[in-house]
Amino acid sequence: MSIVDMRFHTQTLTSKGRRYHFDSIECYYHFHEKIGGQSKKVWMSNFQNPNEYLDEDHAFIIKSNQIRSPMGEGYAAFKSKYDYDSIFQ
């Protein structure tokens, strides 16, 4: 899969040790449902700093119509709510 906008890049490591890359958080969510929740670890690009990956458990994930994600559902990951508010509020 091509990653068009690195602000939305998401990757997962499955319980079988396979790594998958997605161009958006929502693509990962659809994949996660399809494989029955067998993701072992998930990382998402920090929207403010795409070179930094956030562990899904520590990311502030927002869905907003102000965000234009590649698949159009408006999901993005931030370090905190403050980081989101500093851009979109």
ZIGISUL-V894850 format. One record per pair of residues at least 12 apart in sequence whose ideal C-beta (glycine too) atoms are under 10 Angstrom apart, sorted by sequence separation. I is the first residue (numbers start at 1). GAP is how many residues later the second one is. D is the distance in whole Angstrom. If there is no record, write none. Layout:
i: (I;I)
gap: (GAP;GAP)
d: (D;D)
//
This chain:
i: (9;10;20;42;43;44;47;62;63;64;76;9;10;29;42;43;46;47;62;63;8;9;10;28;41;42;44;45;46;47;61;62;8;9;10;20;28;41;42;44;47;61;62;8;9;10;12;28;41;43;60;61;62;6;7;8;10;11;14;18;25;39;42;44;59;60;61;67;3;5;8;10;14;59;60;66;1;2;3;4;5;8;9;10;12;16;20;25;58;59;60;62;1;3;4;8;12;15;18;22;24;25;47;59;60;64;67;1;2;3;10;14;56;58;59;60;62;66;67;1;10;15;16;18;19;20;21;22;47;55;58;60;62;66;1;12;15;17;54;60;61;62;66;14;15;16;19;32;53;54;60;64;14;15;52;54;1;12;13;14;15;62;12;13;14;52;11;12;13;28;47;48;12;13;47;48;49;11;12;13;46;47;48;49;11;12;25;44;45;46;47;48;10;11;12;29;44;45;46;47;10;11;44;46;9;10;11;25;43;44;49;9;10;42;48;8;9;25;47;48;7;8;25;26;46;47;7;25;48;6;7;8;48;5;6;7;47;6;7;9;30;47;3;5;7;8;11;27;29;6;7;10;26;27;30;6;9;10;12;25;26;27;29;5;6;24;25;26;10;23;24;25;26;27;29;3;23;24;26;28;22;23;24;25;26;27;10;22;24;25;26;24;25;24;25;24;25;8;7;8;7;8;9;7;8;5;7;8;5;5;10;4;3;8;10;2;8;9;7;8;7)
gap: (12;12;12;12;12;12;12;12;12;12;12;13;13;13;13;13;13;13;13;13;14;14;14;14;14;14;14;14;14;14;14;14;15;15;15;15;15;15;15;15;15;15;15;16;16;16;16;16;16;16;16;16;16;17;17;17;17;17;17;17;17;17;17;17;17;17;17;17;18;18;18;18;18;18;18;18;19;19;19;19;19;19;19;19;19;19;19;19;19;19;19;19;20;20;20;20;20;20;20;20;20;20;20;20;20;20;20;21;21;21;21;21;21;21;21;21;21;21;21;22;22;22;22;22;22;22;22;22;22;22;22;22;22;22;23;23;23;23;23;23;23;23;23;24;24;24;24;24;24;24;24;24;25;25;25;25;26;26;26;26;26;26;27;27;27;27;28;28;28;28;28;28;29;29;29;29;29;30;30;30;30;30;30;30;31;31;31;31;31;31;31;31;32;32;32;32;32;32;32;32;33;33;33;33;34;34;34;34;34;34;34;35;35;35;35;36;36;36;36;36;37;37;37;37;37;37;38;38;38;39;39;39;39;40;40;40;40;41;41;41;41;41;42;42;42;42;42;42;42;43;43;43;43;43;43;44;44;44;44;44;44;44;44;45;45;45;45;45;46;46;46;46;46;46;46;47;47;47;47;47;48;48;48;48;48;48;49;49;49;49;49;50;50;51;51;52;52;59;60;60;61;61;61;62;62;63;63;63;64;65;65;66;67;67;67;68;68;68;69;69;70)
d: (7;5;10;9;6;6;10;8;5;7;9;7;8;10;7;7;8;10;7;8;8;7;7;7;8;4;10;10;10;10;6;6;6;8;5;9;10;8;8;5;9;7;8;5;9;9;6;8;9;9;9;5;7;9;10;6;7;8;10;10;9;8;9;7;9;7;8;9;7;7;9;4;10;4;5;10;8;9;8;6;8;9;10;9;7;9;9;6;10;7;7;8;6;5;9;10;7;9;10;10;10;9;8;7;5;8;9;7;7;9;9;7;8;8;9;5;10;9;8;6;10;10;7;10;9;10;10;9;10;10;10;9;5;5;10;9;5;8;5;7;10;10;9;6;7;9;10;10;9;8;6;7;6;5;10;7;8;9;7;6;10;8;5;5;9;8;10;8;4;9;10;9;7;8;4;10;10;9;5;9;9;6;7;9;7;8;9;9;9;6;5;7;7;5;10;10;8;7;7;9;7;8;4;6;9;5;9;9;9;9;9;7;7;10;6;8;4;7;8;9;10;6;10;9;8;8;6;9;8;6;8;8;7;9;10;5;8;10;8;7;9;10;9;10;9;8;8;9;10;10;5;9;7;8;10;4;8;10;9;7;9;6;9;8;8;5;10;5;8;9;5;9;8;9;8;10;5;5;4;9;9;7;9;8;8;9;10;9;7;9;5;10;4;7;7;9;7;9;9;10;10;5;10;8;6;9;9;8;8;6;9;6;9;7;8;10;7;10;7;8;9)
//
